[in-house]
Amino acid sequence: MHYTYSQMLGRTADILEAVIDGFIDTGEPVSSGWVYKHHDFGIKPAMIRWELDGLSRSGFLEQPHHSAGRIPSDRGYEFFAERALLRKEGSLGADWAFNLFRRCAWENLAEELSDQLGLAALVKERKEIYKTGIDELVENLDWDEPSEIKTAIRDFVGLEEKLSIMARRLFENAPRVFIGKKSPVTRSGGLAVVGGMYQSEDGEVLLLVIGPKRMDYKKTIKIFKNLDGRTRK
């Protein structure tokens, strides 16, 4: 079976989310047996395997090197991130982010975002840009190719030029997620970007984090969404 986004409801969507959660957590391809062991979907491994086959044919999952397990494709990550964006949060949380934002402590906010998420972070306000976390970015990349790592570093170093032109148009609806080659502010196909524009006492502020596609989207998006809910006027 081939699935479209509109058909990705109920158990199939939950299975896809479980596979991507498992891959983000372990970094290893996820098999039907692993899903059966760690989640109760009320079906046998053979039926889970049938679901994974359909998700692979539809482009949400990939099966590398004849492995029994699957990994997310860019389309799978996009669906996963979109689901996290649409999920209703409970308590606001992430008080540290809101407190730093309220105090306009932009440099500290960039550093804390990087430390909390293990990603590279950028905060751009009216007069200054604060960037940090290049070490965290490189450390968490899964690639072995030096050329890919150099591209990721160049992406981070050259952010200011691209953001000065398109930041408001891209991120005025907070937050937004861009995966791989669909990101308009990075060239590396192995990166993901989460960002949003927020209103502070100093004016509009852009928050941005960059990391590998195997980042913790749920934690990252929750911080951005909670901040949006507490700063929107």
C-alpha positions in Angstrom: 0.0 0.0 0.0 1.1 3.6 -0.7 0.3 6.3 1.8 -0.3 10.0 1.3 -0.2 12.6 4.1 -4.0 12.7 4.3 -4.1 8.9 4.8 -1.5 9.0 7.6 -3.9 8.7 10.5 -4.4 6.4 13.4 -2.2 3.3 13.8 0.0 3.8 10.7 0.9 7.3 11.8 1.6 6.0 15.3 3.9 3.3 13.9 5.8 5.8 11.8 6.2 8.0 14.8 7.5 5.0 16.9 10.0 4.1 14.2 11.4 7.7 14.0 11.4 8.1 17.8 13.4 4.8 18.0 15.9 5.9 15.3 16.4 9.4 16.9 17.0 7.7 20.3 19.3 4.9 19.2 20.8 6.0 15.8 20.2 2.4 14.6 17.7 1.2 11.9 14.4 0.1 13.5 12.9 -3.3 12.7 9.4 -4.6 13.0 10.6 -6.8 15.9 11.9 -3.7 17.7 8.5 -2.0 17.3 6.7 -5.0 18.5 8.9 -5.3 21.6 8.7 -1.6 22.6 5.2 -0.7 21.6 1.7 -2.3 21.9 -0.2 -1.7 18.7 -2.3 -4.8 19.1 -0.8 -6.5 16.0 1.8 -9.1 15.3 5.3 -8.4 13.9 4.2 -9.6 10.4 1.5 -6.9 10.3 4.0 -4.3 11.6 6.3 -5.4 8.8 3.5 -4.9 6.3 3.0 -1.4 7.6 6.7 -0.6 7.4 6.7 -1.9 3.8 3.9 0.5 2.9 5.6 3.4 4.6 8.8 2.6 2.7 7.0 2.4 -0.6 5.3 5.7 0.1 8.7 7.4 0.8 8.5 7.9 4.6 11.1 5.3 5.5 14.2 3.9 3.9 15.9 0.5 4.3 19.7 0.9 4.1 22.2 -1.7 3.1 19.7 -4.6 3.0 19.2 -4.1 6.8 16.1 -5.6 8.5 15.5 -2.1 10.0 14.3 1.2 8.6 15.4 4.8 8.9 13.4 8.0 8.3 13.6 9.7 4.9 13.3 13.5 4.7 9.6 13.0 4.0 9.3 10.9 7.2 11.1 13.6 9.2 8.8 16.2 7.8 5.8 14.3 8.8 7.2 13.7 12.3 8.0 17.4 12.8 4.6 18.4 11.5 2.9 16.1 14.0 5.0 17.6 16.8 4.0 21.1 15.6 0.3 20.3 15.6 0.4 18.5 19.0 -1.3 20.4 21.8 1.1 20.9 24.7 0.1 20.6 28.4 1.9 22.8 30.8 4.0 25.6 29.3 7.4 24.7 30.9 10.8 25.8 29.6 10.8 28.7 32.1 14.5 29.3 31.5 13.9 30.2 27.9 11.0 32.6 28.7 13.0 34.2 31.6 16.0 34.9 29.4 13.8 36.2 26.6 11.9 38.5 28.9 15.2 39.9 30.2 16.4 40.4 26.6 19.5 38.3 27.5 20.1 37.3 24.0 23.6 36.0 24.2 22.7 33.9 27.3 19.6 32.6 25.5 21.6 31.4 22.5 24.1 29.7 24.8 21.3 28.0 26.8 19.4 26.8 23.7 22.6 25.2 22.4 23.4 23.6 25.8 19.9 22.3 26.4 19.4 20.9 22.9 22.9 20.0 21.9 22.5 22.0 18.7 24.0 25.1 17.2 21.9 28.2 18.0 21.4 31.7 16.8 19.6 34.7 18.2 19.1 37.7 15.9 17.7 40.9 17.3 17.5 44.4 15.8 21.2 45.3 16.2 23.2 42.1 16.9 23.4 38.4 16.0 24.5 35.9 18.7 25.7 32.5 17.5 27.1 29.6 19.4 27.3 25.8 19.4 29.4 25.0 16.4 31.2 22.4 18.5 27.9 20.8 19.5 26.8 20.8 15.9 29.9 19.0 14.6 30.0 16.6 17.6 26.4 15.4 16.9 26.7 15.0 13.2 26.5 11.4 12.0 28.6 11.8 8.9 32.1 10.5 8.2 32.7 12.6 5.1 34.9 15.6 5.9 33.4 17.5 2.9 29.9 17.2 4.4 31.1 18.5 7.8 32.8 21.4 6.1 29.5 22.2 4.3 27.6 22.2 7.6 30.2 24.5 9.2 30.0 26.9 6.2 26.3 26.9 6.5 26.5 28.0 10.1 29.2 30.6 9.5 27.3 32.1 6.5 23.9 32.4 8.2 23.9 36.1 8.7 23.9 37.0 5.0 20.9 34.7 4.2 18.9 35.7 7.3 19.3 39.4 6.6 17.3 38.9 3.4 14.6 36.4 4.3 14.3 35.9 8.0 11.0 37.6 8.6 9.3 36.0 5.6 10.5 32.5 6.5 9.9 32.5 10.3 7.1 34.9 11.0 4.9 32.0 11.9 6.7 30.4 14.9 8.0 27.9 14.9 8.9 26.5 11.5 10.9 23.4 10.6 13.0 22.8 7.5 14.5 19.4 6.7 17.6 18.7 4.6 17.7 20.3 1.1 14.4 22.1 1.7 16.0 24.5 4.1 16.4 27.9 2.4 19.2 29.0 4.9 21.5 25.9 4.7 22.9 23.9 1.8 23.7 20.6 3.6 21.2 17.8 3.0 22.1 16.4 6.4 20.9 19.3 8.5 17.6 20.4 10.0 16.6 23.9 11.0 14.0 25.0 13.6 13.3 28.7 13.9 10.7 31.4 14.7 10.2 35.2 15.0 9.1 36.5 18.4 8.1 39.9 19.7 10.2 41.3 22.5 10.5 44.7 24.2 13.4 45.4 21.9 11.4 44.5 18.8 11.3 41.4 16.7 13.8 38.6 17.6 14.7 35.6 15.5 15.6 32.3 17.3 17.1 29.5 15.3 18.7 26.2 16.0 20.5 23.9 13.5 21.5 20.3 14.0 21.5 16.9 12.3 18.2 15.6 10.9 18.3 13.1 13.8 17.7 15.9 16.3 15.1 15.7 19.2 12.3 17.5 17.3 9.8 17.0 20.1 11.9 18.7 22.8 13.1 21.4 20.4 9.6 22.2 19.0 8.1 22.2 22.5 10.5 24.9 23.7 9.8 27.0 20.6 6.0 26.6 20.9 5.9 27.3 24.6 7.9 30.5 24.1 5.6 31.5 21.3 2.6 31.0 23.5 4.1 33.2 26.2 5.4 36.0 24.0 2.6 36.4 21.4 0.6 39.6 21.7 
